[in-house]
Amino acid sequence: MITGKNYIGNQLKASGSITHKTINPKLNIENSTPFFEATTNEIEEAVQLASSAFKSYRKVSGERRAEFLNAIADEILALDTELIEAYMSESGLPEGRAIGERGRTIFQLRSFADLVSNEDWRENTVDTAIPDRAPLPKEDLRKTLIPLGPVVVFAASNFPLAFSTAGGDTASALASGCPVIVKAHAMHSGTAELVASAIIKAAEKTGMPNGVFSNIMGRGRTVGAALVKHSKVKAVGFTGSIAGGRALFDLAAQRDEPIPVFAEMGSVNPVIVTPDAISARSEQLSTTYAGSITLGTGQFCTNPGLLLTVDGENTKTFINDLATKTIAIDPQCMLHPNIKDGFVKNGADVTAQNGVELIGKIEGDIAANYAASQITSVSGTDFLANPKMHQEVFGPFSLVVRSKDEDQLLEIINGLEGQLTGTIIAEDNDNINMENLVDALQDRVGRIIFNGVPTGVEVCPSMQHGGPYPASTDSRFTAVGTDSIKRWVRPFSYQSFPNGLLPKGLKH
Amino acid sequence: MITGKNYIGNQLKASGSITHKTINPKLNIENSTPFFEATTNEIEEAVQLASSAFKSYRKVSGERRAEFLNAIADEILALDTELIEAYMSESGLPEGRAIGERGRTIFQLRSFADLVSNEDWRENTVDTAIPDRAPLPKEDLRKTLIPLGPVVVFAASNFPLAFSTAGGDTASALASGCPVIVKAHAMHSGTAELVASAIIKAAEKTGMPNGVFSNIMGRGRTVGAALVKHSKVKAVGFTGSIAGGRALFDLAAQRDEPIPVFAEMGSVNPVIVTPDAISARSEQLSTTYAGSITLGTGQFCTNPGLLLTVDGENTKTFINDLATKTIAIDPQCMLHPNIKDGFVKNGADVTAQNGVELIGKIEGDIAANYAASQITSVSGTDFLANPKMHQEVFGPFSLVVRSKDEDQLLEIINGLEGQLTGTIIAEDNDNINMENLVDALQDRVGRIIFNGVPTGVEVCPSMQHGGPYPASTDSRFTAVGTDSIKRWVRPFSYQSFPNGLLPKGLKH
């Protein structure tokens, strides 16, 4: 049941007076439950509980943390249709997506349970003593990874389950031994509370300390800022806009004790389509990319917002085909009215720039909060002259750049900001200088895809989801996949330690 | 030969007019060579060269980078007595230390050469495709580590070789594939230039691109700030004071594109000596610690500046013995007059605090720039009441805190700032609650030592040299040992890549 209250550790609390409601974007009406913004006292209590829970939770065995994570997965499944309905009513996303995303969330939780059920993930190393080494003896040294402390996770607007309350950030942090305080996304507070209730149930059933998890609500930045500035908070995870992520990064960097912020932010995910690829399979490519651009109403962080081509007769046909096919896909609902407003405004901004052409247009009225997909095009020279066009338009929007030649294509890639992904669409024996292309792209992205689409982020050890700023605030870590646990730990060495005091996995 | 000029890539340049000289602290006179501060143009040129060198250097094979690192080691050895004499004349440190530190520097270079001579260090992972997976096929994903780009290294004052021009930061960054620009420490500019000449010779002999290394000089903060703020610099390494490291961290965090700063800063390296240990072996402990406190004139980042005991009759005897033995060791020269001034001032600051007692005192005059070792003592209650006493006094100084009981001892540990190391001196069947002690200490340090001394930092895979802020700006990385290479790299994924385009080590 959705109560509208915060989970301060195991307790539902709502002593404040500021409330907000979520919105059903499909119906364009407010949902009924008022959600209570956490008070300063409630925030303080959640952090103190987390800090005190850390003392015992960091010593809970991997097997028991795995039990906890698996119990969270079970409890989320037990929420059944109540969760799916809340998800749909707060996101405008269809049932299939809700069920799929729940599956991903469950899979992530169970993957981290598997990961920490033994000690292999800790990268343990042992250097044994050499007592007779000259000129000085070598001491016994053993290194492992230990958790940082309480972590604050900001839920994403575009993944109410998989990157939110019990999403990848929370699952990886809890797996590592860090308590988690989630700042729920205001626009899916009900979904958040339901998932939080599942986590709390799981914590109680598996005997985890009170404070290992809290769910804090609030609109605006006050609550989040208070959490990030609290001296007992030791790291932050965030998925969202560049402005939001940078604001948190700045707050964290300005603390007396700076803490790491892992913000996964904007990306236009450039896709390079070579002239040879267009000559060989323009039809197939335009179909595939019309699908990728509109997938999930274009609301994926890996949405292909920028297609880089070399100009030519075939290129124009490709662009026109792409536009025709993209527009032909039925408009879909966006996550909430603010997202729709941003999409319209930012799309219009780019389209208003010198040389940008809107290719085709959906005719007739579009329902409130539904998005009219847009394919735009510009010459490479105009694109290079105007950094405004590099900006992400969050939604089903793509700008196709027509470079005059291969050199200009490389110049454009070199001038891009950091990106989560880069994609190369090319033929087996493509005439383009592939080495130059890969080198240029590698410098700007975290993952490079060959003849595929950037959408679809596999949860596996080899996934890198993160890239040079502003794709992420810290390109040295991934937000997806089992390696994302590395964000919440630090190496720790034991020197000349008695066997009895060494942790499991480091004993002689 | 020492020319006083900067290495801007392979070229010696000195177009500026600001100069400084180094000081022979033992003789308390200036050395003769004037060193030219790099001009804005020279800094710009060094960064542009590094950025352009990165394009080819990052693709140089591991075997060839290993050749380069080994050649640097060879060329440093070839500098022979010229280097040892410059080192001694600029640091006041004795010949044995100079030779020892050169050995450590060579060892570090060769360790990183070994590390990167194959691809194992890249933590490569492979997830092969599952084309028939339902509901969606799994794509082939392969992950590796790639270098970040040009790195700026700030040389340490206390290790003119091992943490300076060709020290651990430079060796690990060059090993990873990042070009390096060193900001030389003003007080050992001659030593720096000699080592820089060895690196440049090695780069030329092994065919590395011009710009893979530069050595920039200057006094004050202007030159360093310009380097850290430059958009083409991608990471920073620093060893020194909290004020200096934090200033660089702040500059880097305020950039349009924030970059990581690995600053290894202050630490008082608390040593807990249990009552049982004092009862059992007070004599041996006071001898060992008098040696550790005065080692290298107390100018090690792991110097034991804080001894935590529980009060009692044996404790007083131990403290008096420790003071007597420490004072009995001949005063040694400090690195330069500023360090000596800081030592005197900061030592006096702590000694002037309420309840702090100076135990014994060296009688008679001390030569200029030589340090009079100091052992001070204070009650746990007075220590807790006054954060001023937590500060590091860089030099042969230690504050012995007498807690009233075990609880107060734990309270003191919990209230400490982050530290590089913590040490426990205890008996095999000590009556102290060891679990509580280890837990409290682990939360505050990066390395914990049992029945040893914190001084002596082994270069090996299991070493963690770094701890919670302000010991380091980023506790998730080590500044010593082969894992320090991880500071300069980021993970990178290849999805569905043709075999021919995959790097060595990721091919099918």
Interface residues (C-beta under 8 A of the other chain):
Chain A: K55 K59 G100 T125 V126 D127 P135 L136 K138 E139 L141 R142 K143 I146 L148 G149 F249 D250 A253 Q254 E257 P258 P260 G418 D428 M434 V438 D439 Q442 D443 G446 R447 I448 I449 F450 N451 G452 G456 E458 C460 P461 S462 M463 Q464 G466 P468 Y469 P470 T473 D474 S475 R476 F477 T478 D483 K486 V489 R490 P491 F492 S493 Y494 Q495 S496 F497 P498 L501
Chain B: K55 K59 G100 T125 V126 D127 P135 L136 K138 E139 L141 R142 K143 I146 L148 G149 F249 D250 A253 Q254 E257 P258 P260 G418 D428 M434 V438 D439 Q442 D443 G446 R447 I448 I449 F450 N451 G452 G456 E458 C460 P461 S462 M463 Q464 G466 P468 Y469 P470 T473 D474 S475 R476 F477 T478 D483 K486 V489 R490 P491 F492 S493 Y494 Q495 S496 F497 P498 L501
